[in-house]
Amino acid sequence: MRVSLYGRVSTKDRGQDTENQLSQLRQYSAAMGWDIVSEFVDHESGSHSDREQFQEMFVAASQRKFDVLLFWSLDRLTREGVLPTLQYLQRLTGYGIGWRSFTEQYLDSTGMFRDAVISILAVIAKQERNRISERTKAGLERARRQGKVLGRPRNNVGVSQIRELLASGKTRQEISEGFGILLPTISRMLKTA
């Protein structure tokens, strides 16, 4: 079995080194009889996905350059939240790549509880989406109660005013820029009037 290791420490984790993680992952891989084909290491926050080695790992996964991704713990892989985490794990699974957390034995797509783990993560992700939606709706409702006008600002230009400007020699582009109205909106106003 070909394994790739992923290690990460945040730049805020002063004095920490990924070597602590990687040495344990190497020992575990050797005990399992796995062949380590690559190691991906990031020294930055796990709260975003544009980490260089994280992205390279997914490229290698999509090319099936390894069979299993081994990481020290789920928070070393990502700290973006439940939904993105689930999406990353499903992406690996979609590439035909297994994944395993060294410190969280239940997070193992290669084990017999694989489907149960993914189901539980999916339910948690759904709950997170619901909570985000509820918080957004509550925030919008509070803003409305406080008298805030939501949505895009309305334009105060009438069709007759646009026609007069066009008749005087102005182009649609000039009208668009002058009033801050998109060209398709001007076209739609002229068609419907």
N, C-alpha and C positions, 0 to 999 in steps of 0.2 A: 504494500500500500504506500503510495507517494503522499507525503504530508507537507504542507506549508505551514509555517508558524507566523503568527501575527502578534507583535508586541507594541505597546504604546505607553508612553508617559507624557503627561502634560508639561508644558514649559513652566507651569506654575508649581509642579512637583519638584521643587528645588532639591538637588542632591540625590534624586532618584534616578535609577538607570534601568533600562529595559533588560539588562543582563540578568537581573534577578528573576524576571519572568522567563526569559529565553532559556536559562540553564535548566529550570524545572521542566519546561516544555521539551527540551532536548532529551532529558533523562526519561521522561514519560514516553516519548516517541521510540526511544531505544528499547524500553521495556516492552512496548507493544510490537516491536519488530518492524516499525514503520521506517521508511526511507525518507529523510528530510531532503526535499528538493529545492526549497527556497525559504527565506526568512524575510518578512516585511516588517519594518520598524518605523514608527512615527514618533516624533518628539513634539507633539502639539496637542491642543485640546481635542477631545473626542466629541465636542458638541456640534461639529460640522463635518460634512462628507468630503470636502475638497482637500483632504490630506493626501499628499503625493503617494505614499506607499499604500495607503488604503485603496486608492484608485488603481494602482498598479496590480494589487492583489486581485481585484475584480477582473482586470484585463486577463491576467494569467488564468483565473478561474474560468472565464468564458472560453479560453483556448484549451481547457482541460489539461493544464500543465501539472496539476496535482489532483489527488482524489479526496483529501480531507484537509480542512482548515482547522488548526488547533490554536486556540487563544487562551490566555491565562484566566480571564473572566469576561463576562459580557460587557462590563463597563470599560474594559480595555479595548474592546472592539469598537464600541460606540456609546455615546451618552446623549444621543439625539432624541431619546424618547422611545416609547414602546412601539408605536406604529412604524417609524423608520427602521428600528431594529428588526422588527418582524419582516419588513420588506427586504432588508439585506439578507436575512437568513433564507427567506423564500427565493431570493435571487440566486444564492449559492445552490440551493436545492434544485432550482430550475436548470442550472448549468450541469447538474449531475454531481455536484460537489457536496460531500458530507461535511459536517462541522461539529466541533466539540469544545466545550469549555473545560479547562483543566480543573478549576476550583469548584465548579457547579456541575456535579456529575449528572444531574437530571437534564442539563442542556446538551443533548447529544443526539444528533440526527442519525447516527450510525447504530444506536441502541434500540432495544425493543420498545421503548416508550416514546419513540420519535413522533408518532402521530398525536399522542396525548400532549406532548410538550407543545407542538405547533398549534394544536387546538386551544390550549390554555392561553398561549401568547396571542392568538387571534381574538379570543374573547376579551382579553385585557386591552388590546389595541382598539377594539370596537368601543369599549367603555371610555377609553381616552378620547376617541373621536366625539362621542356623545357629550362628554364633559366640556370639550373645547367648544362645541356647538352651543351648549347651554350657556357658557360664559360669554360667548359672543352675542347671543340674543339678549342676555341680561344687560350687557354693556350698551347695546343699541337702544334698548328700552329706557335705560337710565338717561342716556343722552337725549332721547325724545322728550322725556319728562322735564328735563332741564331746558327745553326749548331749542335745542340744537337742530338745525336743518341738515338732514342726512342726504347723501347721494351727490351726484354731480350738480354743480350750480346750473340753474336754468338760464338760457340765453334770453335776452330781452329784445331780440331783433325780430321784426315781423316780416312776412313774405313781401308785403308792399314796399318796405324799406329796402329789401334786397333787390327787388325789381327796379326800383328807382336808381339804385347804385349801379346796377348792370346797364341800365339805359343811359346813364351819364358817362359810361365808358370804363367803369371799374371791372376788373376781372374777378372771377369767382375766387381765385387764389388771394387776391388783395382783400376781398371781403372776408374770407376765411381768417386771414392773418389779423385784419383790423378788429374783428369782433371776437376772435378766439373760438370760432366755430369750425368744426371739421367740414371738409369739402363734401363728404357723403351726406352730412346733415343738411347742408345748403341744397344739394340736389334733391333730397327727399322733401324738403319744405316746398321747393318749387313744383315738384310733381303732384303733391297732395293738394295744392291750393288751386 
